[in-house]
Amino acid sequence: MPETTRTKTNLHALDIRSPHDCGVVIFGASGDLTKRKLLPAFYNLFVDGILPKHFIIIGFARSEMTNEVFQELARQAINEFSRRPIDQGKWNEFASRLYYHRGHYDEPDSFHSLQKLQSERHNNFRSGKNWLYYLATPPSAYGDIGACLKQTGLAEDHDAGEHWSRLVVEKPIGRDLDSATKLNRSLAASFDESQTYRIDHYLGKETVQNILVMRFANGIFEPLWNHNHIDHVQITVSETGGLDRRGGYYEDIGALRDMVQNHLLQLLCLTAMEPPHNLGADAIRDEKRQILEALRPISSEQTNQYAVRGQYGEGLVKGSAVIGYRAAEKVAEESQTETFVALKCYIDNWRWSGVPFYLRTGKRLPKQCAEISIFFRGVPPILFNANPSKPVAPNVLSIRIQPNEGIALEIGSKVPGPHVAVRPVSLDFGYSSVYPAGTPEAYERLLLDVMLGDATLFMRRDEVEAAWSFITPILDGWSKQPINDFPNYMAGSWGPATADELLFRDGRRWRRL
Ligand SMILES: NC(=O)c1ccc[n+]([C@@H]2O[C@H](COP(=O)([O-])OP(=O)(O)OC[C@H]3O[C@@H](n4cnc5c(N)ncnc54)[C@H](OP(=O)(O)O)[C@@H]3O)[C@@H](O)[C@H]2O)c1
């Protein structure tokens, strides 16, 4: 059971829990994710006094590095990416808990020496026999690492479950249903599902967690949250950035796998799921899986009717000229990789019968944002809505996940003056004005949850596979149709014209963000 916090923290969202003593091994510790996210997140948790008293991090990778070099790498990473600046006193203490172990991911000897280091440090730091193993390598190494951990006896919980061993896995979990199933099977050969934490960092965002609070802690929304009152839902996750040095990775993946299979479908699940019978990890994940299973399949033959793909050419983003996708490093001249996707989905259950969910995501779009917009049905065409050429705008509830996190409800209001004119106005709640202390980074929350053994915000194996079951036929449909029109949108625009047509056909349009 988690301990209660010993130290007072200003991180209000995480304020009552602190894990037992433990250690962390990061595989792939020389890489990008470790620098950008993991080390800064652990540092912030440390500064907040949330990490246990006895805590160490061992970086494991093939690169040649001493402890001192690894500590310096961490210092630079925290300097660059942490939400808090380095405090020299805290840093010295944090740095003294960082170790590096050079090894190969597929060599049992490297794991025996890791085990030796763990027990030596355990004696020094009493970090307990609880270990979190973070796979921050490309997925091709996951199977070997899992197998070596198991072979060395590091994968098991000990002392009748009193001491734990947990595995954290990064996306992508497979590239289609078949490969995801194989990867999950290979992880399951070493770690039990209850020990496995699949990260989707979107679920660590405060605003994403707030979707459930908004829906189920407020009496006014739930009675309206169904096909009787909701016309349609739009979910947009747009990026202004391009490849950001990740050309080799992205070229092989594309937007559907990189963003829709995980982040957008998770947002859809939280928006659409039934109330869970409790707030336990499995109750919530059961409900999310039910939504994924209720998604109406888009067969390969129907792909063009329900799915749009795009790739950006050169253009202007936020006033600066940028190159097209095909001109980027490590991208093929005739690349067929999509950098934009729009989908129209239906959830075939009672609540959502006939309500389309439109999803879109892309790179090099005009604005960096993530938002869910719930469009309510319009009022009858009488009174203020009697003139068909000037329909009254529907009520829209928008959940801003980033930036400017908050919730806004658009309602019709009378424009002051002698004439009767109705204009939409916004009732707006901004997180930062109500909670000025700021919110923790998603990785902080998620890493803490793993240490506490709370799997609520992690994807279970069946969820991941259900999501791939929906996505894989779309990938198959696309693979059968050569693309002749890429690039089909200019950098800095809202994607290809076909994405607008997807909604125009239904008499709707994308919300202006
Ligand atoms: N970077 C991000 O922001 C981000 C975001 C979401 C998810 N992810 C996922 O997180 C994982 C790590 O991402 P990353 O960006 O840190 O990756 P990375 O920098 O490409 O790789 C991390 C480390 O893994 C080792 N490595 C590289 N290629 C390898 C290979 N083919 N086989 C075995 N080891 C290899 C390298 O360390 P050594 O050579 O020293 O062993 C490298 O420093 C990936 O699964 C990625 O998809 C990353």
The ligand as an SDF file (V2000), in Angstrom:
LIG
                    3D

 48 52  0  0  0  0  0  0  0  0999 V2000
   11.7950   10.6610  -27.9920 N   0  0  0  0  0  0  0  0  0  0  0  0
   10.5400   10.8900  -27.7180 C   0  0  0  0  0  0  0  0  0  0  0  0
   10.1290   12.0250  -27.4650 O   0  0  0  0  0  0  0  0  0  0  0  0
    9.5530    9.7420  -27.6890 C   0  0  0  0  0  0  0  0  0  0  0  0
    8.1910   10.0180  -27.5430 C   0  0  0  0  0  0  0  0  0  0  0  0
    7.2910    8.9560  -27.4640 C   0  0  0  0  0  0  0  0  0  0  0  0
    7.7540    7.6540  -27.5350 C   0  0  0  0  0  0  0  0  0  0  0  0
    9.0800    7.4040  -27.7020 N   0  0  0  0  0  0  0  0  0  0  0  0
    9.5090    6.0080  -27.7420 C   0  0  0  0  0  0  0  0  0  0  0  0
   10.4460    5.7920  -26.6910 O   0  0  0  0  0  0  0  0  0  0  0  0
   11.4640    4.8860  -27.0920 C   0  0  0  0  0  0  0  0  0  0  0  0
   12.8070    5.5850  -26.9750 C   0  0  0  0  0  0  0  0  0  0  0  0
   12.7910    6.7420  -27.7810 O   0  0  0  0  0  0  0  0  0  0  0  0
   14.0790    7.6060  -28.0830 P   0  0  0  0  0  0  0  0  0  0  0  0
   13.6320    8.7190  -28.9330 O   0  0  0  0  0  0  0  0  0  0  0  0
   14.8210    7.8780  -26.8440 O   0  0  0  0  0  0  0  0  0  0  0  0
   14.8940    6.5780  -28.9720 O   0  0  0  0  0  0  0  0  0  0  0  0
   16.3940    6.6890  -29.4640 P   0  0  0  0  0  0  0  0  0  0  0  0
   17.0270    7.9310  -28.9710 O   0  0  0  0  0  0  0  0  0  0  0  0
   16.3950    6.3880  -30.9190 O   0  0  0  0  0  0  0  0  0  0  0  0
   17.0230    5.3880  -28.7680 O   0  0  0  0  0  0  0  0  0  0  0  0
   17.2760    5.3060  -27.3760 C   0  0  0  0  0  0  0  0  0  0  0  0
   18.5420    4.5180  -27.1760 C   0  0  0  0  0  0  0  0  0  0  0  0
   18.3250    3.1770  -27.5700 O   0  0  0  0  0  0  0  0  0  0  0  0
   19.5160    2.6560  -28.1310 C   0  0  0  0  0  0  0  0  0  0  0  0
   19.2140    2.1850  -29.4920 N   0  0  0  0  0  0  0  0  0  0  0  0
   19.0240    2.9050  -30.6170 C   0  0  0  0  0  0  0  0  0  0  0  0
   18.7510    2.1100  -31.6650 N   0  0  0  0  0  0  0  0  0  0  0  0
   18.7540    0.8500  -31.1870 C   0  0  0  0  0  0  0  0  0  0  0  0
   18.5200   -0.4130  -31.7640 C   0  0  0  0  0  0  0  0  0  0  0  0
   18.2160   -0.5450  -33.0570 N   0  0  0  0  0  0  0  0  0  0  0  0
   18.5830   -1.4910  -30.9760 N   0  0  0  0  0  0  0  0  0  0  0  0
   18.8670   -1.3660  -29.6740 C   0  0  0  0  0  0  0  0  0  0  0  0
   19.1120   -0.1820  -29.0710 N   0  0  0  0  0  0  0  0  0  0  0  0
   19.0490    0.8980  -29.8130 C   0  0  0  0  0  0  0  0  0  0  0  0
   20.5190    3.7790  -28.1740 C   0  0  0  0  0  0  0  0  0  0  0  0
   21.3660    3.6330  -27.0370 O   0  0  0  0  0  0  0  0  0  0  0  0
   22.7320    2.8210  -27.0790 P   0  0  0  0  0  0  0  0  0  0  0  0
   23.1810    2.7180  -28.4920 O   0  0  0  0  0  0  0  0  0  0  0  0
   23.6410    3.6420  -26.2140 O   0  0  0  0  0  0  0  0  0  0  0  0
   22.3890    1.4930  -26.4830 O   0  0  0  0  0  0  0  0  0  0  0  0
   19.6920    5.0180  -28.0120 C   0  0  0  0  0  0  0  0  0  0  0  0
   20.3920    6.0480  -27.3750 O   0  0  0  0  0  0  0  0  0  0  0  0
   11.1090    4.4780  -28.5160 C   0  0  0  0  0  0  0  0  0  0  0  0
   10.3620    3.3100  -28.4620 O   0  0  0  0  0  0  0  0  0  0  0  0
   10.2510    5.6250  -29.0110 C   0  0  0  0  0  0  0  0  0  0  0  0
    9.3730    5.2380  -30.0190 O   0  0  0  0  0  0  0  0  0  0  0  0
    9.9810    8.4180  -27.7770 C   0  0  0  0  0  0  0  0  0  0  0  0
  1  2  1  0
  2  3  2  0
  2  4  1  0
  4  5  1  0
  4 48  2  0
  5  6  2  0
  6  7  1  0
  7  8  2  0
  8  9  1  0
  8 48  1  0
  9 10  1  0
  9 46  1  0
 10 11  1  0
 11 12  1  0
 11 44  1  0
 12 13  1  0
 13 14  1  0
 14 15  2  0
 14 16  1  0
 14 17  1  0
 17 18  1  0
 18 19  2  0
 18 20  1  0
 18 21  1  0
 21 22  1  0
 22 23  1  0
 23 24  1  0
 23 42  1  0
 24 25  1  0
 25 26  1  0
 25 36  1  0
 26 27  1  0
 26 35  1  0
 27 28  2  0
 28 29  1  0
 29 30  1  0
 29 35  2  0
 30 31  1  0
 30 32  2  0
 32 33  1  0
 33 34  2  0
 34 35  1  0
 36 37  1  0
 36 42  1  0
 37 38  1  0
 38 39  2  0
 38 40  1  0
 38 41  1  0
 42 43  1  0
 44 45  1  0
 44 46  1  0
 46 47  1  0
M  CHG  2   8   1  16  -1
M  END
$$$$
